[in-house]
Amino acid sequence: MTDSPKKVKPKKVKPNKKDSQLLIRISSTEREQFIELCEELDTSAAREIRQFIRGFIKKNKPAN
């Protein structure tokens, strides 16, 4: 009995891969309030910040 070679699936490349970090400094009170609100709204702080950044870029990006 011979072993057949395994098929290897090519890795999918995501167009907007999250490969960078942004470090910000805020007061611990603001951080706590933000995290609590995100939890109440069933979202994550990272998701909300990414959404803000994308909207900010779209709004302020110069037209080509």
CHARMM internal coordinates of N, CA and C (Angstrom, degrees):
IC EDIT
DIST 1 N 1 CA 1.4479
DIST 1 CA 1 C 1.5297
ANGL 1 N 1 CA 1 C 108.40
DIST 1 C 2 N 1.3079
ANGL 1 CA 1 C 2 N 117.13
DIHE 1 N 1 CA 1 C 2 N 128.11
DIST 2 N 2 CA 1.4617
ANGL 1 C 2 N 2 CA 120.52
DIHE 1 CA 1 C 2 N 2 CA -179.21
DIST 2 CA 2 C 1.5105
ANGL 2 N 2 CA 2 C 109.73
DIHE 1 C 2 N 2 CA 2 C -105.09
DIST 2 C 3 N 1.2897
ANGL 2 CA 2 C 3 N 114.00
DIHE 2 N 2 CA 2 C 3 N 144.16
DIST 3 N 3 CA 1.4645
ANGL 2 C 3 N 3 CA 119.02
DIHE 2 CA 2 C 3 N 3 CA 177.77
DIST 3 CA 3 C 1.5179
ANGL 3 N 3 CA 3 C 109.23
DIHE 2 C 3 N 3 CA 3 C -82.71
DIST 3 C 4 N 1.3052
ANGL 3 CA 3 C 4 N 115.58
DIHE 3 N 3 CA 3 C 4 N 130.19
DIST 4 N 4 CA 1.4652
ANGL 3 C 4 N 4 CA 118.52
DIHE 3 CA 3 C 4 N 4 CA 176.66
DIST 4 CA 4 C 1.5235
ANGL 4 N 4 CA 4 C 108.74
DIHE 3 C 4 N 4 CA 4 C -83.28
DIST 4 C 5 N 1.3316
ANGL 4 CA 4 C 5 N 117.00
DIHE 4 N 4 CA 4 C 5 N 146.49
DIST 5 N 5 CA 1.4721
ANGL 4 C 5 N 5 CA 118.96
DIHE 4 CA 4 C 5 N 5 CA -179.38
DIST 5 CA 5 C 1.5252
ANGL 5 N 5 CA 5 C 110.82
DIHE 4 C 5 N 5 CA 5 C -64.62
DIST 5 C 6 N 1.3141
ANGL 5 CA 5 C 6 N 114.71
DIHE 5 N 5 CA 5 C 6 N 140.95
DIST 6 N 6 CA 1.4617
ANGL 5 C 6 N 6 CA 119.88
DIHE 5 CA 5 C 6 N 6 CA 179.21
DIST 6 CA 6 C 1.5149
ANGL 6 N 6 CA 6 C 109.79
DIHE 5 C 6 N 6 CA 6 C -75.24
DIST 6 C 7 N 1.3090
ANGL 6 CA 6 C 7 N 115.41
DIHE 6 N 6 CA 6 C 7 N 139.75
DIST 7 N 7 CA 1.4620
ANGL 6 C 7 N 7 CA 119.77
DIHE 6 CA 6 C 7 N 7 CA 176.05
DIST 7 CA 7 C 1.5227
ANGL 7 N 7 CA 7 C 108.35
DIHE 6 C 7 N 7 CA 7 C -82.84
DIST 7 C 8 N 1.2958
ANGL 7 CA 7 C 8 N 115.61
DIHE 7 N 7 CA 7 C 8 N 130.04
DIST 8 N 8 CA 1.4575
ANGL 7 C 8 N 8 CA 121.15
DIHE 7 CA 7 C 8 N 8 CA 179.70
DIST 8 CA 8 C 1.5177
ANGL 8 N 8 CA 8 C 108.11
DIHE 7 C 8 N 8 CA 8 C -104.81
DIST 8 C 9 N 1.3260
ANGL 8 CA 8 C 9 N 115.13
DIHE 8 N 8 CA 8 C 9 N 123.28
DIST 9 N 9 CA 1.4615
ANGL 8 C 9 N 9 CA 119.53
DIHE 8 CA 8 C 9 N 9 CA 178.54
DIST 9 CA 9 C 1.5202
ANGL 9 N 9 CA 9 C 109.52
DIHE 8 C 9 N 9 CA 9 C -75.80
DIST 9 C 10 N 1.3240
ANGL 9 CA 9 C 10 N 116.59
DIHE 9 N 9 CA 9 C 10 N 134.39
DIST 10 N 10 CA 1.4759
ANGL 9 C 10 N 10 CA 117.68
DIHE 9 CA 9 C 10 N 10 CA 175.76
DIST 10 CA 10 C 1.5211
ANGL 10 N 10 CA 10 C 109.80
DIHE 9 C 10 N 10 CA 10 C -67.56
DIST 10 C 11 N 1.3268
ANGL 10 CA 10 C 11 N 115.73
DIHE 10 N 10 CA 10 C 11 N 143.38
DIST 11 N 11 CA 1.4556
ANGL 10 C 11 N 11 CA 119.64
DIHE 10 CA 10 C 11 N 11 CA 179.84
DIST 11 CA 11 C 1.5150
ANGL 11 N 11 CA 11 C 109.68
DIHE 10 C 11 N 11 CA 11 C -71.82
DIST 11 C 12 N 1.3209
ANGL 11 CA 11 C 12 N 115.24
DIHE 11 N 11 CA 11 C 12 N 137.32
DIST 12 N 12 CA 1.4585
ANGL 11 C 12 N 12 CA 120.36
DIHE 11 CA 11 C 12 N 12 CA 177.14
DIST 12 CA 12 C 1.5203
ANGL 12 N 12 CA 12 C 108.88
DIHE 11 C 12 N 12 CA 12 C -78.74
DIST 12 C 13 N 1.3087
ANGL 12 CA 12 C 13 N 115.77
DIHE 12 N 12 CA 12 C 13 N 135.45
DIST 13 N 13 CA 1.4593
ANGL 12 C 13 N 13 CA 120.72
DIHE 12 CA 12 C 13 N 13 CA 178.36
DIST 13 CA 13 C 1.5214
ANGL 13 N 13 CA 13 C 107.93
DIHE 12 C 13 N 13 CA 13 C -101.07
DIST 13 C 14 N 1.3130
ANGL 13 CA 13 C 14 N 116.01
DIHE 13 N 13 CA 13 C 14 N 119.22
DIST 14 N 14 CA 1.4541
ANGL 13 C 14 N 14 CA 120.64
DIHE 13 CA 13 C 14 N 14 CA 178.87
DIST 14 CA 14 C 1.5213
ANGL 14 N 14 CA 14 C 108.74
DIHE 13 C 14 N 14 CA 14 C -79.99
DIST 14 C 15 N 1.3325
ANGL 14 CA 14 C 15 N 117.19
DIHE 14 N 14 CA 14 C 15 N 134.49
DIST 15 N 15 CA 1.4660
ANGL 14 C 15 N 15 CA 119.29
DIHE 14 CA 14 C 15 N 15 CA -177.21
DIST 15 CA 15 C 1.5249
ANGL 15 N 15 CA 15 C 113.74
DIHE 14 C 15 N 15 CA 15 C -64.07
DIST 15 C 16 N 1.3064
ANGL 15 CA 15 C 16 N 118.79
DIHE 15 N 15 CA 15 C 16 N -36.59
DIST 16 N 16 CA 1.4644
ANGL 15 C 16 N 16 CA 122.23
DIHE 15 CA 15 C 16 N 16 CA -178.91
DIST 16 CA 16 C 1.5223
ANGL 16 N 16 CA 16 C 110.21
DIHE 15 C 16 N 16 CA 16 C -117.12
DIST 16 C 17 N 1.3095
ANGL 16 CA 16 C 17 N 115.39
DIHE 16 N 16 CA 16 C 17 N 57.52
DIST 17 N 17 CA 1.4603
ANGL 16 C 17 N 17 CA 120.90
DIHE 16 CA 16 C 17 N 17 CA -178.05
DIST 17 CA 17 C 1.5268
ANGL 17 N 17 CA 17 C 110.46
DIHE 16 C 17 N 17 CA 17 C -61.08
DIST 17 C 18 N 1.3136
ANGL 17 CA 17 C 18 N 115.08
DIHE 17 N 17 CA 17 C 18 N 134.70
DIST 18 N 18 CA 1.4694
ANGL 17 C 18 N 18 CA 121.03
DIHE 17 CA 17 C 18 N 18 CA 178.80
DIST 18 CA 18 C 1.5241
ANGL 18 N 18 CA 18 C 108.34
DIHE 17 C 18 N 18 CA 18 C -80.48
DIST 18 C 19 N 1.3263
ANGL 18 CA 18 C 19 N 116.16
DIHE 18 N 18 CA 18 C 19 N 97.14
DIST 19 N 19 CA 1.4556
ANGL 18 C 19 N 19 CA 119.73
DIHE 18 CA 18 C 19 N 19 CA -175.52
DIST 19 CA 19 C 1.5283
ANGL 19 N 19 CA 19 C 112.98
DIHE 18 C 19 N 19 CA 19 C -125.65
DIST 19 C 20 N 1.3190
ANGL 19 CA 19 C 20 N 116.73
DIHE 19 N 19 CA 19 C 20 N 17.90
DIST 20 N 20 CA 1.4559
ANGL 19 C 20 N 20 CA 119.88
DIHE 19 CA 19 C 20 N 20 CA -178.19
DIST 20 CA 20 C 1.5239
ANGL 20 N 20 CA 20 C 109.62
DIHE 19 C 20 N 20 CA 20 C -143.45
DIST 20 C 21 N 1.3212
ANGL 20 CA 20 C 21 N 115.75
DIHE 20 N 20 CA 20 C 21 N 160.13
DIST 21 N 21 CA 1.4590
ANGL 20 C 21 N 21 CA 121.11
DIHE 20 CA 20 C 21 N 21 CA 179.06
DIST 21 CA 21 C 1.5129
ANGL 21 N 21 CA 21 C 109.75
DIHE 20 C 21 N 21 CA 21 C -123.98
DIST 21 C 22 N 1.3282
ANGL 21 CA 21 C 22 N 115.51
DIHE 21 N 21 CA 21 C 22 N 153.01
DIST 22 N 22 CA 1.4557
ANGL 21 C 22 N 22 CA 122.65
DIHE 21 CA 21 C 22 N 22 CA 175.77
DIST 22 CA 22 C 1.5221
ANGL 22 N 22 CA 22 C 106.72
DIHE 21 C 22 N 22 CA 22 C -125.35
DIST 22 C 23 N 1.2994
ANGL 22 CA 22 C 23 N 116.43
DIHE 22 N 22 CA 22 C 23 N 120.86
DIST 23 N 23 CA 1.4600
ANGL 22 C 23 N 23 CA 121.52
DIHE 22 CA 22 C 23 N 23 CA -179.16
DIST 23 CA 23 C 1.5190
ANGL 23 N 23 CA 23 C 108.53
DIHE 22 C 23 N 23 CA 23 C -100.70
DIST 23 C 24 N 1.3386
ANGL 23 CA 23 C 24 N 116.51
DIHE 23 N 23 CA 23 C 24 N 125.20
DIST 24 N 24 CA 1.4662
ANGL 23 C 24 N 24 CA 120.67
DIHE 23 CA 23 C 24 N 24 CA 178.16
DIST 24 CA 24 C 1.5192
ANGL 24 N 24 CA 24 C 109.20
DIHE 23 C 24 N 24 CA 24 C -124.71
DIST 24 C 25 N 1.3072
ANGL 24 CA 24 C 25 N 115.41
DIHE 24 N 24 CA 24 C 25 N 154.31
DIST 25 N 25 CA 1.4682
ANGL 24 C 25 N 25 CA 120.58
DIHE 24 CA 24 C 25 N 25 CA 178.06
DIST 25 CA 25 C 1.5260
ANGL 25 N 25 CA 25 C 107.48
DIHE 24 C 25 N 25 CA 25 C -113.05
DIST 25 C 26 N 1.3245
ANGL 25 CA 25 C 26 N 115.97
DIHE 25 N 25 CA 25 C 26 N 122.47
DIST 26 N 26 CA 1.4596
ANGL 25 C 26 N 26 CA 122.03
DIHE 25 CA 25 C 26 N 26 CA 176.20
DIST 26 CA 26 C 1.5228
ANGL 26 N 26 CA 26 C 107.92
DIHE 25 C 26 N 26 CA 26 C -136.10
DIST 26 C 27 N 1.3152
ANGL 26 CA 26 C 27 N 115.68
DIHE 26 N 26 CA 26 C 27 N 165.30
DIST 27 N 27 CA 1.4662
ANGL 26 C 27 N 27 CA 118.61
DIHE 26 CA 26 C 27 N 27 CA 179.21
DIST 27 CA 27 C 1.5306
ANGL 27 N 27 CA 27 C 109.33
DIHE 26 C 27 N 27 CA 27 C -68.90
DIST 27 C 28 N 1.3116
ANGL 27 CA 27 C 28 N 115.35
DIHE 27 N 27 CA 27 C 28 N 151.49
DIST 28 N 28 CA 1.4638
ANGL 27 C 28 N 28 CA 119.64
DIHE 27 CA 27 C 28 N 28 CA -179.74
DIST 28 CA 28 C 1.5243
ANGL 28 N 28 CA 28 C 110.98
DIHE 27 C 28 N 28 CA 28 C -63.72
DIST 28 C 29 N 1.3291
ANGL 28 CA 28 C 29 N 116.99
DIHE 28 N 28 CA 28 C 29 N -31.31
DIST 29 N 29 CA 1.4691
ANGL 28 C 29 N 29 CA 120.70
DIHE 28 CA 28 C 29 N 29 CA 178.39
DIST 29 CA 29 C 1.5260
ANGL 29 N 29 CA 29 C 110.59
DIHE 28 C 29 N 29 CA 29 C -65.12
DIST 29 C 30 N 1.3304
ANGL 29 CA 29 C 30 N 116.42
DIHE 29 N 29 CA 29 C 30 N -47.09
DIST 30 N 30 CA 1.4708
ANGL 29 C 30 N 30 CA 120.04
DIHE 29 CA 29 C 30 N 30 CA 178.43
DIST 30 CA 30 C 1.5241
ANGL 30 N 30 CA 30 C 110.82
DIHE 29 C 30 N 30 CA 30 C -62.13
DIST 30 C 31 N 1.3203
ANGL 30 CA 30 C 31 N 116.34
DIHE 30 N 30 CA 30 C 31 N -41.27
DIST 31 N 31 CA 1.4613
ANGL 30 C 31 N 31 CA 120.39
DIHE 30 CA 30 C 31 N 31 CA 179.77
DIST 31 CA 31 C 1.5210
ANGL 31 N 31 CA 31 C 110.50
DIHE 30 C 31 N 31 CA 31 C -61.03
DIST 31 C 32 N 1.3226
ANGL 31 CA 31 C 32 N 116.64
DIHE 31 N 31 CA 31 C 32 N -48.46
DIST 32 N 32 CA 1.4670
ANGL 31 C 32 N 32 CA 121.27
DIHE 31 CA 31 C 32 N 32 CA -179.97
DIST 32 CA 32 C 1.5268
ANGL 32 N 32 CA 32 C 111.04
DIHE 31 C 32 N 32 CA 32 C -58.59
DIST 32 C 33 N 1.3352
ANGL 32 CA 32 C 33 N 116.81
DIHE 32 N 32 CA 32 C 33 N -46.59
DIST 33 N 33 CA 1.4609
ANGL 32 C 33 N 33 CA 120.96
DIHE 32 CA 32 C 33 N 33 CA -179.83
DIST 33 CA 33 C 1.5241
ANGL 33 N 33 CA 33 C 111.02
DIHE 32 C 33 N 33 CA 33 C -62.12
DIST 33 C 34 N 1.3249
ANGL 33 CA 33 C 34 N 116.38
DIHE 33 N 33 CA 33 C 34 N -42.60
DIST 34 N 34 CA 1.4637
ANGL 33 C 34 N 34 CA 121.12
DIHE 33 CA 33 C 34 N 34 CA -179.25
DIST 34 CA 34 C 1.5250
ANGL 34 N 34 CA 34 C 111.03
DIHE 33 C 34 N 34 CA 34 C -64.34
DIST 34 C 35 N 1.3180
ANGL 34 CA 34 C 35 N 116.69
DIHE 34 N 34 CA 34 C 35 N -47.04
DIST 35 N 35 CA 1.4684
ANGL 34 C 35 N 35 CA 121.26
DIHE 34 CA 34 C 35 N 35 CA 179.46
DIST 35 CA 35 C 1.5280
ANGL 35 N 35 CA 35 C 110.58
DIHE 34 C 35 N 35 CA 35 C -61.25
DIST 35 C 36 N 1.3250
ANGL 35 CA 35 C 36 N 117.18
DIHE 35 N 35 CA 35 C 36 N -44.84
DIST 36 N 36 CA 1.4664
ANGL 35 C 36 N 36 CA 120.94
DIHE 35 CA 35 C 36 N 36 CA 179.70
DIST 36 CA 36 C 1.5214
ANGL 36 N 36 CA 36 C 111.35
DIHE 35 C 36 N 36 CA 36 C -61.66
DIST 36 C 37 N 1.3321
ANGL 36 CA 36 C 37 N 116.92
DIHE 36 N 36 CA 36 C 37 N -44.25
DIST 37 N 37 CA 1.4659
ANGL 36 C 37 N 37 CA 120.15
DIHE 36 CA 36 C 37 N 37 CA 178.65
DIST 37 CA 37 C 1.5248
ANGL 37 N 37 CA 37 C 111.39
DIHE 36 C 37 N 37 CA 37 C -63.07
DIST 37 C 38 N 1.3055
ANGL 37 CA 37 C 38 N 116.98
DIHE 37 N 37 CA 37 C 38 N -41.85
DIST 38 N 38 CA 1.4613
ANGL 37 C 38 N 38 CA 120.26
DIHE 37 CA 37 C 38 N 38 CA 178.52
DIST 38 CA 38 C 1.5245
ANGL 38 N 38 CA 38 C 110.70
DIHE 37 C 38 N 38 CA 38 C -60.93
DIST 38 C 39 N 1.3250
ANGL 38 CA 38 C 39 N 116.68
DIHE 38 N 38 CA 38 C 39 N -43.09
DIST 39 N 39 CA 1.4631
ANGL 38 C 39 N 39 CA 120.18
DIHE 38 CA 38 C 39 N 39 CA 178.42
DIST 39 CA 39 C 1.5227
ANGL 39 N 39 CA 39 C 111.13
DIHE 38 C 39 N 39 CA 39 C -63.00
DIST 39 C 40 N 1.3381
ANGL 39 CA 39 C 40 N 117.14
DIHE 39 N 39 CA 39 C 40 N -42.66
DIST 40 N 40 CA 1.4646
ANGL 39 C 40 N 40 CA 121.16
DIHE 39 CA 39 C 40 N 40 CA 178.58
DIST 40 CA 40 C 1.5237
ANGL 40 N 40 CA 40 C 111.20
DIHE 39 C 40 N 40 CA 40 C -62.09
DIST 40 C 41 N 1.3288
ANGL 40 CA 40 C 41 N 116.60
DIHE 40 N 40 CA 40 C 41 N -33.53
DIST 41 N 41 CA 1.4627
ANGL 40 C 41 N 41 CA 121.95
DIHE 40 CA 40 C 41 N 41 CA -178.71
DIST 41 CA 41 C 1.5253
ANGL 41 N 41 CA 41 C 112.44
DIHE 40 C 41 N 41 CA 41 C -91.72
DIST 41 C 42 N 1.3392
ANGL 41 CA 41 C 42 N 116.62
DIHE 41 N 41 CA 41 C 42 N 8.25
DIST 42 N 42 CA 1.4636
ANGL 41 C 42 N 42 CA 123.19
DIHE 41 CA 41 C 42 N 42 CA 178.54
DIST 42 CA 42 C 1.5291
ANGL 42 N 42 CA 42 C 112.04
DIHE 41 C 42 N 42 CA 42 C 54.53
DIST 42 C 43 N 1.3157
ANGL 42 CA 42 C 43 N 115.43
DIHE 42 N 42 CA 42 C 43 N 49.49
DIST 43 N 43 CA 1.4571
ANGL 42 C 43 N 43 CA 121.77
DIHE 42 CA 42 C 43 N 43 CA 176.48
DIST 43 CA 43 C 1.5221
ANGL 43 N 43 CA 43 C 107.73
DIHE 42 C 43 N 43 CA 43 C -139.81
DIST 43 C 44 N 1.3040
ANGL 43 CA 43 C 44 N 116.67
DIHE 43 N 43 CA 43 C 44 N 176.71
DIST 44 N 44 CA 1.4652
ANGL 43 C 44 N 44 CA 119.41
DIHE 43 CA 43 C 44 N 44 CA 178.12
DIST 44 CA 44 C 1.5216
ANGL 44 N 44 CA 44 C 109.67
DIHE 43 C 44 N 44 CA 44 C -112.26
DIST 44 C 45 N 1.3140
ANGL 44 CA 44 C 45 N 115.44
DIHE 44 N 44 CA 44 C 45 N 154.78
DIST 45 N 45 CA 1.4620
ANGL 44 C 45 N 45 CA 120.47
DIHE 44 CA 44 C 45 N 45 CA 178.40
DIST 45 CA 45 C 1.5245
ANGL 45 N 45 CA 45 C 109.85
DIHE 44 C 45 N 45 CA 45 C -61.11
DIST 45 C 46 N 1.3181
ANGL 45 CA 45 C 46 N 116.83
DIHE 45 N 45 CA 45 C 46 N -43.11
DIST 46 N 46 CA 1.4659
ANGL 45 C 46 N 46 CA 120.72
DIHE 45 CA 45 C 46 N 46 CA -179.59
DIST 46 CA 46 C 1.5241
ANGL 46 N 46 CA 46 C 111.22
DIHE 45 C 46 N 46 CA 46 C -60.79
DIST 46 C 47 N 1.3193
ANGL 46 CA 46 C 47 N 116.85
DIHE 46 N 46 CA 46 C 47 N -42.71
DIST 47 N 47 CA 1.4682
ANGL 46 C 47 N 47 CA 120.77
DIHE 46 CA 46 C 47 N 47 CA 179.79
DIST 47 CA 47 C 1.5237
ANGL 47 N 47 CA 47 C 110.59
DIHE 46 C 47 N 47 CA 47 C -61.67
DIST 47 C 48 N 1.3171
ANGL 47 CA 47 C 48 N 116.60
DIHE 47 N 47 CA 47 C 48 N -44.06
DIST 48 N 48 CA 1.4639
ANGL 47 C 48 N 48 CA 120.17
DIHE 47 CA 47 C 48 N 48 CA -178.95
DIST 48 CA 48 C 1.5248
ANGL 48 N 48 CA 48 C 111.91
DIHE 47 C 48 N 48 CA 48 C -66.87
DIST 48 C 49 N 1.3147
ANGL 48 CA 48 C 49 N 117.18
DIHE 48 N 48 CA 48 C 49 N -38.71
DIST 49 N 49 CA 1.4646
ANGL 48 C 49 N 49 CA 120.17
DIHE 48 CA 48 C 49 N 49 CA 178.74
DIST 49 CA 49 C 1.5240
ANGL 49 N 49 CA 49 C 110.41
DIHE 48 C 49 N 49 CA 49 C -68.54
DIST 49 C 50 N 1.3416
ANGL 49 CA 49 C 50 N 117.39
DIHE 49 N 49 CA 49 C 50 N -41.80
DIST 50 N 50 CA 1.4748
ANGL 49 C 50 N 50 CA 119.93
DIHE 49 CA 49 C 50 N 50 CA 176.65
DIST 50 CA 50 C 1.5158
ANGL 50 N 50 CA 50 C 110.66
DIHE 49 C 50 N 50 CA 50 C -60.75
DIST 50 C 51 N 1.3360
ANGL 50 CA 50 C 51 N 116.83
DIHE 50 N 50 CA 50 C 51 N -41.95
DIST 51 N 51 CA 1.4646
ANGL 50 C 51 N 51 CA 121.25
DIHE 50 CA 50 C 51 N 51 CA 179.35
DIST 51 CA 51 C 1.5319
ANGL 51 N 51 CA 51 C 110.26
DIHE 50 C 51 N 51 CA 51 C -62.44
DIST 51 C 52 N 1.3328
ANGL 51 CA 51 C 52 N 116.65
DIHE 51 N 51 CA 51 C 52 N -42.51
DIST 52 N 52 CA 1.4605
ANGL 51 C 52 N 52 CA 120.40
DIHE 51 CA 51 C 52 N 52 CA 177.88
DIST 52 CA 52 C 1.5268
ANGL 52 N 52 CA 52 C 110.78
DIHE 51 C 52 N 52 CA 52 C -61.12
DIST 52 C 53 N 1.3315
ANGL 52 CA 52 C 53 N 116.82
DIHE 52 N 52 CA 52 C 53 N -46.13
DIST 53 N 53 CA 1.4662
ANGL 52 C 53 N 53 CA 121.17
DIHE 52 CA 52 C 53 N 53 CA -178.19
DIST 53 CA 53 C 1.5236
ANGL 53 N 53 CA 53 C 110.89
DIHE 52 C 53 N 53 CA 53 C -62.00
DIST 53 C 54 N 1.3319
ANGL 53 CA 53 C 54 N 117.27
DIHE 53 N 53 CA 53 C 54 N -45.05
DIST 54 N 54 CA 1.4704
ANGL 53 C 54 N 54 CA 120.22
DIHE 53 CA 53 C 54 N 54 CA 179.28
DIST 54 CA 54 C 1.5257
ANGL 54 N 54 CA 54 C 111.26
DIHE 53 C 54 N 54 CA 54 C -61.72
DIST 54 C 55 N 1.3357
ANGL 54 CA 54 C 55 N 116.83
DIHE 54 N 54 CA 54 C 55 N -42.88
DIST 55 N 55 CA 1.4639
ANGL 54 C 55 N 55 CA 120.71
DIHE 54 CA 54 C 55 N 55 CA 178.23
DIST 55 CA 55 C 1.5168
ANGL 55 N 55 CA 55 C 112.06
DIHE 54 C 55 N 55 CA 55 C -64.74
DIST 55 C 56 N 1.3168
ANGL 55 CA 55 C 56 N 116.64
DIHE 55 N 55 CA 55 C 56 N -40.45
DIST 56 N 56 CA 1.4661
ANGL 55 C 56 N 56 CA 122.12
DIHE 55 CA 55 C 56 N 56 CA 179.18
DIST 56 CA 56 C 1.5234
ANGL 56 N 56 CA 56 C 110.64
DIHE 55 C 56 N 56 CA 56 C -63.11
DIST 56 C 57 N 1.3315
ANGL 56 CA 56 C 57 N 116.36
DIHE 56 N 56 CA 56 C 57 N -44.00
DIST 57 N 57 CA 1.4645
ANGL 56 C 57 N 57 CA 120.74
DIHE 56 CA 56 C 57 N 57 CA 178.85
DIST 57 CA 57 C 1.5235
ANGL 57 N 57 CA 57 C 110.08
DIHE 56 C 57 N 57 CA 57 C -63.43
DIST 57 C 58 N 1.3281
ANGL 57 CA 57 C 58 N 116.34
DIHE 57 N 57 CA 57 C 58 N -46.58
DIST 58 N 58 CA 1.4650
ANGL 57 C 58 N 58 CA 120.68
DIHE 57 CA 57 C 58 N 58 CA -178.62
DIST 58 CA 58 C 1.5254
ANGL 58 N 58 CA 58 C 110.88
DIHE 57 C 58 N 58 CA 58 C -61.18
DIST 58 C 59 N 1.3174
ANGL 58 CA 58 C 59 N 116.53
DIHE 58 N 58 CA 58 C 59 N -42.63
DIST 59 N 59 CA 1.4643
ANGL 58 C 59 N 59 CA 121.64
DIHE 58 CA 58 C 59 N 59 CA -178.01
DIST 59 CA 59 C 1.5264
ANGL 59 N 59 CA 59 C 112.14
DIHE 58 C 59 N 59 CA 59 C -68.39
DIST 59 C 60 N 1.3166
ANGL 59 CA 59 C 60 N 117.37
DIHE 59 N 59 CA 59 C 60 N -38.19
DIST 60 N 60 CA 1.4586
ANGL 59 C 60 N 60 CA 121.49
DIHE 59 CA 59 C 60 N 60 CA -171.72
DIST 60 CA 60 C 1.5203
ANGL 60 N 60 CA 60 C 115.10
DIHE 59 C 60 N 60 CA 60 C -105.37
DIST 60 C 61 N 1.3179
ANGL 60 CA 60 C 61 N 117.66
DIHE 60 N 60 CA 60 C 61 N -0.06
DIST 61 N 61 CA 1.4598
ANGL 60 C 61 N 61 CA 121.18
DIHE 60 CA 60 C 61 N 61 CA -178.99
DIST 61 CA 61 C 1.5248
ANGL 61 N 61 CA 61 C 109.60
DIHE 60 C 61 N 61 CA 61 C -69.77
DIST 61 C 62 N 1.3277
ANGL 61 CA 61 C 62 N 117.32
DIHE 61 N 61 CA 61 C 62 N 129.19
DIST 62 N 62 CA 1.4631
ANGL 61 C 62 N 62 CA 119.19
DIHE 61 CA 61 C 62 N 62 CA 178.93
DIST 62 CA 62 C 1.5274
ANGL 62 N 62 CA 62 C 110.90
DIHE 61 C 62 N 62 CA 62 C -65.20
DIST 62 C 63 N 1.3217
ANGL 62 CA 62 C 63 N 115.64
DIHE 62 N 62 CA 62 C 63 N 142.94
DIST 63 N 63 CA 1.4623
ANGL 62 C 63 N 63 CA 120.80
DIHE 62 CA 62 C 63 N 63 CA 178.48
DIST 63 CA 63 C 1.5247
ANGL 63 N 63 CA 63 C 109.39
DIHE 62 C 63 N 63 CA 63 C -71.78
DIST 63 C 64 N 1.3160
ANGL 63 CA 63 C 64 N 116.33
DIHE 63 N 63 CA 63 C 64 N 139.90
DIST 64 N 64 CA 1.4775
ANGL 63 C 64 N 64 CA 120.50
DIHE 63 CA 63 C 64 N 64 CA 179.55
DIST 64 CA 64 C 1.4924
ANGL 64 N 64 CA 64 C 111.31
DIHE 63 C 64 N 64 CA 64 C -86.47
END
COOR INIT
IC SEED 1 N 1 CA 1 C
IC BUILD
